[in-house]
Amino acid sequence: MASNKTLICNKCKCGLAEIDTQFTYLDKKFRHKVLRCPQCGQVFIPEDLAKGKMAQLEKSLEEK
Ligand SMILES: [Zn+2]
């Protein structure tokens, strides 16, 4: 059993690397480690990150 679940890029068939990436969402910037294809640069954002982080940001904006 592999300890790390390695995702493979659909296009390049190569393993994705975890890279610290900066996102911009609703004019806010934040950094998070995401899996990215070293060849084509395609970033794979896990659903929980997309939902969790975005929801957090939306919440903090509402509270302003
Ligand atoms: Zn790729």
N, CA, C, O and the ligand as a Tripos MOL2 file, in Angstrom:
@<TRIPOS>MOLECULE
protein
  257   255    65     0     0
PROTEIN
NO_CHARGES

@<TRIPOS>ATOM
      1 N           0.8370   -1.1930    0.0000 N.3       1 MET1
      2 CA          0.0000    0.0000    0.0000 C.3       1 MET1
      3 C           0.8810    1.2560    0.0000 C.2       1 MET1
      4 O           1.8070    1.3580    0.8040 O.2       1 MET1
      5 N           0.6100    2.1720   -0.8580 N.am      2 ALA2
      6 CA          1.4180    3.3880   -0.9320 C.3       2 ALA2
      7 C           0.9790    4.3670    0.1490 C.2       2 ALA2
      8 O          -0.2130    4.5410    0.4030 O.2       2 ALA2
      9 N           1.9510    4.9940    0.7720 N.am      3 SER3
     10 CA          1.6140    5.9430    1.8290 C.3       3 SER3
     11 C           1.1100    7.2550    1.2180 C.2       3 SER3
     12 O           0.2470    7.9260    1.7840 O.2       3 SER3
     13 N           1.6530    7.5970    0.0810 N.am      4 ASN4
     14 CA          1.1970    8.7980   -0.6200 C.3       4 ASN4
     15 C           0.3390    8.3840   -1.8010 C.2       4 ASN4
     16 O           0.7250    7.5290   -2.5970 O.2       4 ASN4
     17 N          -0.8110    8.9930   -1.9020 N.am      5 LYS5
     18 CA         -1.5880    8.7270   -3.1060 C.3       5 LYS5
     19 C          -1.0710    9.6450   -4.1870 C.2       5 LYS5
     20 O          -1.1940   10.8680   -4.1110 O.2       5 LYS5
     21 N          -0.4930    9.0290   -5.1890 N.am      6 THR6
     22 CA          0.0840    9.8120   -6.2770 C.3       6 THR6
     23 C          -0.9190    9.9320   -7.4020 C.2       6 THR6
     24 O          -1.4130    8.9360   -7.9320 O.2       6 THR6
     25 N          -1.2050   11.1460   -7.7490 N.am      7 LEU7
     26 CA         -2.1140   11.3780   -8.8610 C.3       7 LEU7
     27 C          -1.3070   11.5350  -10.1420 C.2       7 LEU7
     28 O          -0.1690   12.0040  -10.1290 O.2       7 LEU7
     29 N          -1.9160   11.1370  -11.2300 N.am      8 ILE8
     30 CA         -1.2500   11.1840  -12.5190 C.3       8 ILE8
     31 C          -1.9700   12.1730  -13.4230 C.2       8 ILE8
     32 O          -3.1990   12.1920  -13.4960 O.2       8 ILE8
     33 N          -1.1880   12.9870  -14.1020 N.am      9 CYS9
     34 CA         -1.7800   13.9300  -15.0570 C.3       9 CYS9
     35 C          -2.3940   13.1650  -16.2220 C.2       9 CYS9
     36 O          -1.7610   12.2940  -16.8180 O.2       9 CYS9
     37 N          -3.6400   13.5080  -16.5330 N.am     10 ASN10
     38 CA         -4.3330   12.8270  -17.6270 C.3      10 ASN10
     39 C          -3.6350   13.0290  -18.9610 C.2      10 ASN10
     40 O          -3.6080   12.1390  -19.8110 O.2      10 ASN10
     41 N          -3.0720   14.2180  -19.1240 N.am     11 LYS11
     42 CA         -2.4480   14.5700  -20.3970 C.3      11 LYS11
     43 C          -1.0840   13.9130  -20.5590 C.2      11 LYS11
     44 O          -0.8110   13.2550  -21.5620 O.2      11 LYS11
     45 N          -0.2300   14.1040  -19.5480 N.am     12 CYS12
     46 CA          1.1760   13.7290  -19.6770 C.3      12 CYS12
     47 C           1.4870   12.3550  -19.1020 C.2      12 CYS12
     48 O           2.5420   11.7860  -19.3800 O.2      12 CYS12
     49 N           0.5770   11.8270  -18.3080 N.am     13 LYS13
     50 CA          0.7960   10.5280  -17.6710 C.3      13 LYS13
     51 C           2.0060   10.5420  -16.7520 C.2      13 LYS13
     52 O           2.6640    9.5210  -16.5540 O.2      13 LYS13
     53 N           2.2860   11.7010  -16.2010 N.am     14 CYS14
     54 CA          3.3770   11.7530  -15.2530 C.3      14 CYS14
     55 C           2.8310   12.1160  -13.8750 C.2      14 CYS14
     56 O           1.7550   12.7000  -13.7430 O.2      14 CYS14
     57 N           3.5950   11.7550  -12.8660 N.am     15 GLY15
     58 CA          3.1550   11.9780  -11.4980 C.3      15 GLY15
     59 C           3.0910   13.4570  -11.1660 C.2      15 GLY15
     60 O           3.9200   14.2420  -11.6250 O.2      15 GLY15
     61 N           2.1100   13.8300  -10.3710 N.am     16 LEU16
     62 CA          1.9660   15.2250   -9.9890 C.3      16 LEU16
     63 C           2.8300   15.5320   -8.7820 C.2      16 LEU16
     64 O           3.0080   14.6890   -7.9030 O.2      16 LEU16
     65 N           3.3610   16.7300   -8.7430 N.am     17 ALA17
     66 CA          4.1980   17.1550   -7.6320 C.3      17 ALA17
     67 C           3.4470   18.1860   -6.8010 C.2      17 ALA17
     68 O           2.6660   18.9830   -7.3220 O.2      17 ALA17
     69 N           3.7010   18.1510   -5.4930 N.am     18 GLU18
     70 CA          3.0470   19.1130   -4.6130 C.3      18 GLU18
     71 C           3.8230   20.4150   -4.6460 C.2      18 GLU18
     72 O           5.0130   20.4540   -4.3320 O.2      18 GLU18
     73 N           3.1390   21.4740   -5.0260 N.am     19 ILE19
     74 CA          3.8090   22.7680   -5.1670 C.3      19 ILE19
     75 C           3.0110   23.8330   -4.4300 C.2      19 ILE19
     76 O           1.7820   23.8650   -4.4800 O.2      19 ILE19
     77 N           3.7400   24.6950   -3.7490 N.am     20 ASP20
     78 CA          3.1130   25.8070   -3.0600 C.3      20 ASP20
     79 C           2.6330   26.8070   -4.1070 C.2      20 ASP20
     80 O           3.4380   27.3720   -4.8480 O.2      20 ASP20
     81 N           1.3490   27.0190   -4.1640 N.am     21 THR21
     82 CA          0.7800   27.8210   -5.2360 C.3      21 THR21
     83 C          -0.0290   28.9710   -4.6640 C.2      21 THR21
     84 O          -0.6930   28.8310   -3.6370 O.2      21 THR21
     85 N           0.0340   30.0930   -5.3300 N.am     22 GLN22
     86 CA         -0.7590   31.2370   -4.8860 C.3      22 GLN22
     87 C          -2.0330   31.3330   -5.7000 C.2      22 GLN22
     88 O          -2.0290   31.2760   -6.9290 O.2      22 GLN22
     89 N          -3.1170   31.4800   -4.9700 N.am     23 PHE23
     90 CA         -4.4110   31.6170   -5.6220 C.3      23 PHE23
     91 C          -4.9410   33.0260   -5.4150 C.2      23 PHE23
     92 O          -4.6010   33.7060   -4.4470 O.2      23 PHE23
     93 N          -5.7600   33.4330   -6.3270 N.am     24 THR24
     94 CA         -6.5050   34.6630   -6.1110 C.3      24 THR24
     95 C          -7.9810   34.3280   -6.2150 C.2      24 THR24
     96 O          -8.4420   33.7560   -7.2030 O.2      24 THR24
     97 N          -8.6960   34.6920   -5.1880 N.am     25 TYR25
     98 CA        -10.1210   34.4020   -5.1870 C.3      25 TYR25
     99 C         -10.8480   35.5630   -4.5340 C.2      25 TYR25
    100 O         -10.5260   35.9490   -3.4100 O.2      25 TYR25
    101 N         -11.8020   36.1050   -5.2170 N.am     26 LEU26
    102 CA        -12.5570   37.2550   -4.7120 C.3      26 LEU26
    103 C         -11.6120   38.3570   -4.2440 C.2      26 LEU26
    104 O         -11.7970   38.9480   -3.1800 O.2      26 LEU26
    105 N         -10.5980   38.6180   -5.0620 N.am     27 ASP27
    106 CA         -9.6020   39.6780   -4.7860 C.3      27 ASP27
    107 C          -8.7480   39.3820   -3.5690 C.2      27 ASP27
    108 O          -8.0400   40.2660   -3.0860 O.2      27 ASP27
    109 N          -8.7990   38.1660   -3.0670 N.am     28 LYS28
    110 CA         -7.9400   37.8060   -1.9420 C.3      28 LYS28
    111 C          -6.9270   36.7940   -2.4280 C.2      28 LYS28
    112 O          -7.2160   35.9370   -3.2630 O.2      28 LYS28
    113 N          -5.7300   36.9200   -1.8790 N.am     29 LYS29
    114 CA         -4.6910   35.9810   -2.2520 C.3      29 LYS29
    115 C          -4.4060   35.0510   -1.0960 C.2      29 LYS29
    116 O          -4.3700   35.4750    0.0590 O.2      29 LYS29
    117 N          -4.2070   33.8140   -1.3970 N.am     30 PHE30
    118 CA         -3.7790   32.8880   -0.3660 C.3      30 PHE30
    119 C          -2.9310   31.8090   -1.0050 C.2      30 PHE30
    120 O          -3.0150   31.5540   -2.2060 O.2      30 PHE30
    121 N          -2.1240   31.1870   -0.1860 N.am     31 ARG31
    122 CA         -1.2200   30.1580   -0.6880 C.3      31 ARG31
    123 C          -1.6320   28.8190   -0.1280 C.2      31 ARG31
    124 O          -2.0810   28.7060    1.0120 O.2      31 ARG31
    125 N          -1.4710   27.8240   -0.9420 N.am     32 HIS32
    126 CA         -1.7660   26.4750   -0.4910 C.3      32 HIS32
    127 C          -0.9740   25.5060   -1.3400 C.2      32 HIS32
    128 O          -0.7090   25.7440   -2.5180 O.2      32 HIS32
    129 N          -0.6000   24.3950   -0.6990 N.am     33 LYS33
    130 CA          0.0940   23.3800   -1.4730 C.3      33 LYS33
    131 C          -0.9210   22.5790   -2.2700 C.2      33 LYS33
    132 O          -1.8690   22.0190   -1.7200 O.2      33 LYS33
    133 N          -0.7080   22.5400   -3.5390 N.am     34 VAL34
    134 CA         -1.5930   21.7680   -4.3910 C.3      34 VAL34
    135 C          -0.7530   20.8770   -5.3030 C.2      34 VAL34
    136 O           0.4430   21.1010   -5.4920 O.2      34 VAL34
    137 N          -1.3940   19.8900   -5.8480 N.am     35 LEU35
    138 CA         -0.7100   19.0020   -6.7850 C.3      35 LEU35
    139 C          -0.7000   19.6410   -8.1560 C.2      35 LEU35
    140 O          -1.7090   20.1600   -8.6330 O.2      35 LEU35
    141 N           0.4550   19.5900   -8.7700 N.am     36 ARG36
    142 CA          0.6060   20.2430  -10.0500 C.3      36 ARG36
    143 C           1.4510   19.3600  -10.9600 C.2      36 ARG36
    144 O           2.3930   18.7030  -10.5150 O.2      36 ARG36
    145 N           1.1030   19.3570  -12.2200 N.am     37 CYS37
    146 CA          1.8730   18.5830  -13.1760 C.3      37 CYS37
    147 C           3.1340   19.3490  -13.5390 C.2      37 CYS37
    148 O           3.0520   20.4870  -14.0010 O.2      37 CYS37
    149 N           4.3030   18.7430  -13.3360 N.am     38 PRO38
    150 CA          5.5560   19.4320  -13.6370 C.3      38 PRO38
    151 C           5.7590   19.6620  -15.1300 C.2      38 PRO38
    152 O           6.6000   20.4700  -15.5250 O.2      38 PRO38
    153 N           5.0000   18.9640  -15.9540 N.am     39 GLN39
    154 CA          5.2030   19.1060  -17.4000 C.3      39 GLN39
    155 C           4.2920   20.1420  -18.0320 C.2      39 GLN39
    156 O           4.7700   21.0290  -18.7400 O.2      39 GLN39
    157 N           2.9970   20.0500  -17.7950 N.am     40 CYS40
    158 CA          2.0830   20.9880  -18.4580 C.3      40 CYS40
    159 C           1.5970   22.0700  -17.5040 C.2      40 CYS40
    160 O           0.9510   23.0300  -17.9240 O.2      40 CYS40
    161 N           1.9110   21.9130  -16.2010 N.am     41 GLY41
    162 CA          1.5530   22.9680  -15.2570 C.3      41 GLY41
    163 C           0.1050   22.9180  -14.7940 C.2      41 GLY41
    164 O          -0.3620   23.8060  -14.0800 O.2      41 GLY41
    165 N          -0.5950   21.8770  -15.2050 N.am     42 GLN42
    166 CA         -1.9880   21.7430  -14.7950 C.3      42 GLN42
    167 C          -2.0740   21.5680  -13.2810 C.2      42 GLN42
    168 O          -1.3920   20.7130  -12.7150 O.2      42 GLN42
    169 N          -2.8940   22.3610  -12.6350 N.am     43 VAL43
    170 CA         -3.0440   22.2860  -11.1880 C.3      43 VAL43
    171 C          -4.3030   21.5040  -10.8550 C.2      43 VAL43
    172 O          -5.3700   21.7120  -11.4330 O.2      43 VAL43
    173 N          -4.1400   20.6040   -9.9090 N.am     44 PHE44
    174 CA         -5.2810   19.8170   -9.4800 C.3      44 PHE44
    175 C          -5.6740   20.2410   -8.0750 C.2      44 PHE44
    176 O          -4.9210   20.0290   -7.1250 O.2      44 PHE44
    177 N          -6.8350   20.8320   -7.9430 N.am     45 ILE45
    178 CA         -7.3030   21.2740   -6.6360 C.3      45 ILE45
    179 C          -8.3100   20.2690   -6.1060 C.2      45 ILE45
    180 O          -9.3460   20.0150   -6.7210 O.2      45 ILE45
    181 N          -7.9850   19.7050   -4.9590 N.am     46 PRO46
    182 CA         -8.9100   18.7410   -4.3860 C.3      46 PRO46
    183 C         -10.2380   19.4090   -4.0600 C.2      46 PRO46
    184 O         -10.2970   20.5970   -3.7460 O.2      46 PRO46
    185 N         -11.2890   18.6250   -4.1420 N.am     47 GLU47
    186 CA        -12.6260   19.1860   -3.9660 C.3      47 GLU47
    187 C         -12.7930   19.7930   -2.5790 C.2      47 GLU47
    188 O         -13.4500   20.8210   -2.4130 O.2      47 GLU47
    189 N         -12.1830   19.1370   -1.5760 N.am     48 ASP48
    190 CA        -12.3640   19.6470   -0.2130 C.3      48 ASP48
    191 C         -11.6760   20.9860   -0.0310 C.2      48 ASP48
    192 O         -12.1580   21.8440    0.7080 O.2      48 ASP48
    193 N         -10.5460   21.1670   -0.7080 N.am     49 LEU49
    194 CA         -9.8610   22.4610   -0.6360 C.3      49 LEU49
    195 C         -10.7050   23.5210   -1.3370 C.2      49 LEU49
    196 O         -10.9300   24.6070   -0.8020 O.2      49 LEU49
    197 N         -11.1580   23.1970   -2.5160 N.am     50 ALA50
    198 CA        -11.9630   24.1470   -3.2810 C.3      50 ALA50
    199 C         -13.1850   24.5700   -2.4860 C.2      50 ALA50
    200 O         -13.5330   25.7500   -2.4400 O.2      50 ALA50
    201 N         -13.8250   23.6090   -1.8690 N.am     51 LYS51
    202 CA        -15.0330   23.9280   -1.1080 C.3      51 LYS51
    203 C         -14.6880   24.6060    0.2040 C.2      51 LYS51
    204 O         -15.2340   25.6580    0.5360 O.2      51 LYS51
    205 N         -13.7620   23.9840    0.9570 N.am     52 GLY52
    206 CA        -13.4370   24.4750    2.2890 C.3      52 GLY52
    207 C         -12.8580   25.8660    2.2640 C.2      52 GLY52
    208 O         -13.3530   26.7650    2.9440 O.2      52 GLY52
    209 N         -11.8110   26.0480    1.4820 N.am     53 LYS53
    210 CA        -11.1140   27.3320    1.4620 C.3      53 LYS53
    211 C         -12.0020   28.4260    0.8940 C.2      53 LYS53
    212 O         -12.0660   29.5300    1.4360 O.2      53 LYS53
    213 N         -12.6720   28.1210   -0.1790 N.am     54 MET54
    214 CA        -13.5360   29.1130   -0.8040 C.3      54 MET54
    215 C         -14.6640   29.4990    0.1390 C.2      54 MET54
    216 O         -15.0280   30.6710    0.2420 O.2      54 MET54
    217 N         -15.2050   28.5190    0.8160 N.am     55 ALA55
    218 CA        -16.2960   28.7860    1.7450 C.3      55 ALA55
    219 C         -15.8010   29.6800    2.8700 C.2      55 ALA55
    220 O         -16.4940   30.6030    3.2990 O.2      55 ALA55
    221 N         -14.5820   29.3920    3.3450 N.am     56 GLN56
    222 CA        -13.9880   30.2040    4.4070 C.3      56 GLN56
    223 C         -13.8400   31.6480    3.9650 C.2      56 GLN56
    224 O         -14.1880   32.5750    4.6970 O.2      56 GLN56
    225 N         -13.3230   31.8270    2.7650 N.am     57 LEU57
    226 CA        -13.0880   33.1710    2.2630 C.3      57 LEU57
    227 C         -14.4000   33.9190    2.0920 C.2      57 LEU57
    228 O         -14.5060   35.1010    2.4180 O.2      57 LEU57
    229 N         -15.3820   33.2200    1.5830 N.am     58 GLU58
    230 CA        -16.6760   33.8590    1.3800 C.3      58 GLU58
    231 C         -17.2710   34.2920    2.7150 C.2      58 GLU58
    232 O         -17.8770   35.3560    2.8370 O.2      58 GLU58
    233 N         -17.0770   33.4320    3.7090 N.am     59 LYS59
    234 CA        -17.5940   33.7210    5.0330 C.3      59 LYS59
    235 C         -16.9280   34.9740    5.6040 C.2      59 LYS59
    236 O         -17.5950   35.8690    6.1240 O.2      59 LYS59
    237 N         -15.5780   35.0170    5.4930 N.am     60 SER60
    238 CA        -14.8510   36.1400    6.0700 C.3      60 SER60
    239 C         -15.2270   37.4380    5.3610 C.2      60 SER60
    240 O         -15.2210   38.5090    5.9690 O.2      60 SER60
    241 N         -15.5470   37.3410    4.0960 N.am     61 LEU61
    242 CA        -15.9420   38.5390    3.3680 C.3      61 LEU61
    243 C         -17.3070   39.0230    3.8250 C.2      61 LEU61
    244 O         -17.5530   40.2250    3.9250 O.2      61 LEU61
    245 N         -18.1880   38.0790    4.1000 N.am     62 GLU62
    246 CA        -19.5230   38.4320    4.5470 C.3      62 GLU62
    247 C         -19.4920   39.1370    5.8900 C.2      62 GLU62
    248 O         -20.2740   40.0460    6.1670 O.2      62 GLU62
    249 N         -18.5490   38.6760    6.7190 N.am     63 GLU63
    250 CA        -18.4800   39.2150    8.0830 C.3      63 GLU63
    251 C         -17.9350   40.6310    8.1370 C.2      63 GLU63
    252 O         -18.0540   41.3220    9.1490 O.2      63 GLU63
    253 N         -17.3420   41.0460    7.0410 N.am     64 LYS64
    254 CA        -16.7050   42.3500    7.0270 C.3      64 LYS64
    255 C         -17.7210   43.4750    7.2830 C.2      64 LYS64
    256 O         -17.3510   44.6480    7.3050 O.2      64 LYS64
    257 ZN          0.5230   17.2570  -17.4680 Zn       65 ZN65
@<TRIPOS>BOND
     1     1     2 1
     2     2     3 1
     3     3     4 2
     4     3     5 am
     5     5     6 1
     6     6     7 1
     7     7     8 2
     8     7     9 am
     9     9    10 1
    10    10    11 1
    11    11    12 2
    12    11    13 am
    13    13    14 1
    14    14    15 1
    15    15    16 2
    16    15    17 am
    17    17    18 1
    18    18    19 1
    19    19    20 2
    20    19    21 am
    21    21    22 1
    22    22    23 1
    23    23    24 2
    24    23    25 am
    25    25    26 1
    26    26    27 1
    27    27    28 2
    28    27    29 am
    29    29    30 1
    30    30    31 1
    31    31    32 2
    32    31    33 am
    33    33    34 1
    34    34    35 1
    35    35    36 2
    36    35    37 am
    37    37    38 1
    38    38    39 1
    39    39    40 2
    40    39    41 am
    41    41    42 1
    42    42    43 1
    43    43    44 2
    44    43    45 am
    45    45    46 1
    46    46    47 1
    47    47    48 2
    48    47    49 am
    49    49    50 1
    50    50    51 1
    51    51    52 2
    52    51    53 am
    53    53    54 1
    54    54    55 1
    55    55    56 2
    56    55    57 am
    57    57    58 1
    58    58    59 1
    59    59    60 2
    60    59    61 am
    61    61    62 1
    62    62    63 1
    63    63    64 2
    64    63    65 am
    65    65    66 1
    66    66    67 1
    67    67    68 2
    68    67    69 am
    69    69    70 1
    70    70    71 1
    71    71    72 2
    72    71    73 am
    73    73    74 1
    74    74    75 1
    75    75    76 2
    76    75    77 am
    77    77    78 1
    78    78    79 1
    79    79    80 2
    80    79    81 am
    81    81    82 1
    82    82    83 1
    83    83    84 2
    84    83    85 am
    85    85    86 1
    86    86    87 1
    87    87    88 2
    88    87    89 am
    89    89    90 1
    90    90    91 1
    91    91    92 2
    92    91    93 am
    93    93    94 1
    94    94    95 1
    95    95    96 2
    96    95    97 am
    97    97    98 1
    98    98    99 1
    99    99   100 2
   100    99   101 am
   101   101   102 1
   102   102   103 1
   103   103   104 2
   104   103   105 am
   105   105   106 1
   106   106   107 1
   107   107   108 2
   108   107   109 am
   109   109   110 1
   110   110   111 1
   111   111   112 2
   112   111   113 am
   113   113   114 1
   114   114   115 1
   115   115   116 2
   116   115   117 am
   117   117   118 1
   118   118   119 1
   119   119   120 2
   120   119   121 am
   121   121   122 1
   122   122   123 1
   123   123   124 2
   124   123   125 am
   125   125   126 1
   126   126   127 1
   127   127   128 2
   128   127   129 am
   129   129   130 1
   130   130   131 1
   131   131   132 2
   132   131   133 am
   133   133   134 1
   134   134   135 1
   135   135   136 2
   136   135   137 am
   137   137   138 1
   138   138   139 1
   139   139   140 2
   140   139   141 am
   141   141   142 1
   142   142   143 1
   143   143   144 2
   144   143   145 am
   145   145   146 1
   146   146   147 1
   147   147   148 2
   148   147   149 am
   149   149   150 1
   150   150   151 1
   151   151   152 2
   152   151   153 am
   153   153   154 1
   154   154   155 1
   155   155   156 2
   156   155   157 am
   157   157   158 1
   158   158   159 1
   159   159   160 2
   160   159   161 am
   161   161   162 1
   162   162   163 1
   163   163   164 2
   164   163   165 am
   165   165   166 1
   166   166   167 1
   167   167   168 2
   168   167   169 am
   169   169   170 1
   170   170   171 1
   171   171   172 2
   172   171   173 am
   173   173   174 1
   174   174   175 1
   175   175   176 2
   176   175   177 am
   177   177   178 1
   178   178   179 1
   179   179   180 2
   180   179   181 am
   181   181   182 1
   182   182   183 1
   183   183   184 2
   184   183   185 am
   185   185   186 1
   186   186   187 1
   187   187   188 2
   188   187   189 am
   189   189   190 1
   190   190   191 1
   191   191   192 2
   192   191   193 am
   193   193   194 1
   194   194   195 1
   195   195   196 2
   196   195   197 am
   197   197   198 1
   198   198   199 1
   199   199   200 2
   200   199   201 am
   201   201   202 1
   202   202   203 1
   203   203   204 2
   204   203   205 am
   205   205   206 1
   206   206   207 1
   207   207   208 2
   208   207   209 am
   209   209   210 1
   210   210   211 1
   211   211   212 2
   212   211   213 am
   213   213   214 1
   214   214   215 1
   215   215   216 2
   216   215   217 am
   217   217   218 1
   218   218   219 1
   219   219   220 2
   220   219   221 am
   221   221   222 1
   222   222   223 1
   223   223   224 2
   224   223   225 am
   225   225   226 1
   226   226   227 1
   227   227   228 2
   228   227   229 am
   229   229   230 1
   230   230   231 1
   231   231   232 2
   232   231   233 am
   233   233   234 1
   234   234   235 1
   235   235   236 2
   236   235   237 am
   237   237   238 1
   238   238   239 1
   239   239   240 2
   240   239   241 am
   241   241   242 1
   242   242   243 1
   243   243   244 2
   244   243   245 am
   245   245   246 1
   246   246   247 1
   247   247   248 2
   248   247   249 am
   249   249   250 1
   250   250   251 1
   251   251   252 2
   252   251   253 am
   253   253   254 1
   254   254   255 1
   255   255   256 2
@<TRIPOS>SUBSTRUCTURE
     1 MET1         2 RESIDUE 1 A MET
     2 ALA2         6 RESIDUE 1 A ALA
     3 SER3        10 RESIDUE 1 A SER
     4 ASN4        14 RESIDUE 1 A ASN
     5 LYS5        18 RESIDUE 1 A LYS
     6 THR6        22 RESIDUE 1 A THR
     7 LEU7        26 RESIDUE 1 A LEU
     8 ILE8        30 RESIDUE 1 A ILE
     9 CYS9        34 RESIDUE 1 A CYS
    10 ASN10       38 RESIDUE 1 A ASN
    11 LYS11       42 RESIDUE 1 A LYS
    12 CYS12       46 RESIDUE 1 A CYS
    13 LYS13       50 RESIDUE 1 A LYS
    14 CYS14       54 RESIDUE 1 A CYS
    15 GLY15       58 RESIDUE 1 A GLY
    16 LEU16       62 RESIDUE 1 A LEU
    17 ALA17       66 RESIDUE 1 A ALA
    18 GLU18       70 RESIDUE 1 A GLU
    19 ILE19       74 RESIDUE 1 A ILE
    20 ASP20       78 RESIDUE 1 A ASP
    21 THR21       82 RESIDUE 1 A THR
    22 GLN22       86 RESIDUE 1 A GLN
    23 PHE23       90 RESIDUE 1 A PHE
    24 THR24       94 RESIDUE 1 A THR
    25 TYR25       98 RESIDUE 1 A TYR
    26 LEU26      102 RESIDUE 1 A LEU
    27 ASP27      106 RESIDUE 1 A ASP
    28 LYS28      110 RESIDUE 1 A LYS
    29 LYS29      114 RESIDUE 1 A LYS
    30 PHE30      118 RESIDUE 1 A PHE
    31 ARG31      122 RESIDUE 1 A ARG
    32 HIS32      126 RESIDUE 1 A HIS
    33 LYS33      130 RESIDUE 1 A LYS
    34 VAL34      134 RESIDUE 1 A VAL
    35 LEU35      138 RESIDUE 1 A LEU
    36 ARG36      142 RESIDUE 1 A ARG
    37 CYS37      146 RESIDUE 1 A CYS
    38 PRO38      150 RESIDUE 1 A PRO
    39 GLN39      154 RESIDUE 1 A GLN
    40 CYS40      158 RESIDUE 1 A CYS
    41 GLY41      162 RESIDUE 1 A GLY
    42 GLN42      166 RESIDUE 1 A GLN
    43 VAL43      170 RESIDUE 1 A VAL
    44 PHE44      174 RESIDUE 1 A PHE
    45 ILE45      178 RESIDUE 1 A ILE
    46 PRO46      182 RESIDUE 1 A PRO
    47 GLU47      186 RESIDUE 1 A GLU
    48 ASP48      190 RESIDUE 1 A ASP
    49 LEU49      194 RESIDUE 1 A LEU
    50 ALA50      198 RESIDUE 1 A ALA
    51 LYS51      202 RESIDUE 1 A LYS
    52 GLY52      206 RESIDUE 1 A GLY
    53 LYS53      210 RESIDUE 1 A LYS
    54 MET54      214 RESIDUE 1 A MET
    55 ALA55      218 RESIDUE 1 A ALA
    56 GLN56      222 RESIDUE 1 A GLN
    57 LEU57      226 RESIDUE 1 A LEU
    58 GLU58      230 RESIDUE 1 A GLU
    59 LYS59      234 RESIDUE 1 A LYS
    60 SER60      238 RESIDUE 1 A SER
    61 LEU61      242 RESIDUE 1 A LEU
    62 GLU62      246 RESIDUE 1 A GLU
    63 GLU63      250 RESIDUE 1 A GLU
    64 LYS64      254 RESIDUE 1 A LYS
    65 ZN65       257 GROUP 0 **** ****
